[in-house]
């Protein structure tokens, strides 16, 4: 069963409390993985417990205002009674990706008007398509553009709301890692999350946590460490090497849903018997969100991640990988699954 007992964080006005990172010990964030962490996944993972904050998949800012329905589509939590929180009560930041400070600021202000408790800016996406269109990690080539983008948002978003930035160590090399951190701080970022690789390194191991330490030493704002945490031991080593108090977990949480709880010393690793009901819930929720075909695609995607930890997930993946449309009813009726 999913643990619904979650910590409740005080808000300032309608924004995230300024003391969020300093209350009740170290925080763990759920990473905003594009094409993976939609509202269904956010609700499921935060329902397990141990996650203190999550971030939407990026919403692309071009040369015009983002329609309200796009915000509500990608951040469906804005429509909930407790706006900008998951169904389990976990705060949600709206992440924007773009390069025009004015447009970023205008759209960030609109997201706040719709109920967002804070804004996160994406300077880390390594996708070639995004980078070719002057977004994501491409801004890391010139830290002055990072500063300008953050300031464009900070100037138009109320001080009661956080404005954070997610970056990498650089684009093709790490020579500007300290300057990138200082640029985010100079622009007014509330905190900085750093994925410990360059854009060109993608997700290839290893993660260079020692460079996060150098970025942390270069600024006064909090720095959140991210990259290659698959076990509680990885988590401890990353915090020790980076000198950070807080962490963001991504692929590791998808492979091991209890990982955040384990890192906080609140649970042992969940057995497959504990994880299996989550799979059923995931199929049902994905189908309700976008239909059986979508549910089938997302199930296979998540089972691939779970297979890194559970052999049972690998067996289940082999059984469903050729099924294009899988309803929750069919999934539940097949006892061998």
Secondary structure, 3 states (H helix, E strand, C coil): CCCCCCCCCCEECCEECCCHHHCCCCCEEECCCCCCCCHHHHHHHHHHCCCCEEECCCEECCCCCCCHHHHHHHCHHHHCCCCCECCCCCEEEEEEECCCHHHHHHHHHHHHHCCCCEEEEEECCCCHHHHHCCCHHHHHHCHHHHHHHHHHHHCCCCCCCEEEEEECCCCCCCCCHHHHHHHHHHHCCCEEEEECCCCCCCCCCCCCHHHHHHHHHCCCCEEEEECCCCCHHHHHHHHHHHCCCEEEECHHHHHCCCHHHHHCCCCCCCCHHHHHHHHHHHHHHHHHHHCHHHHHHHHHHHHHHHCCCCHHHHHHHHHHCCCCCCCHHHHHHCCCC
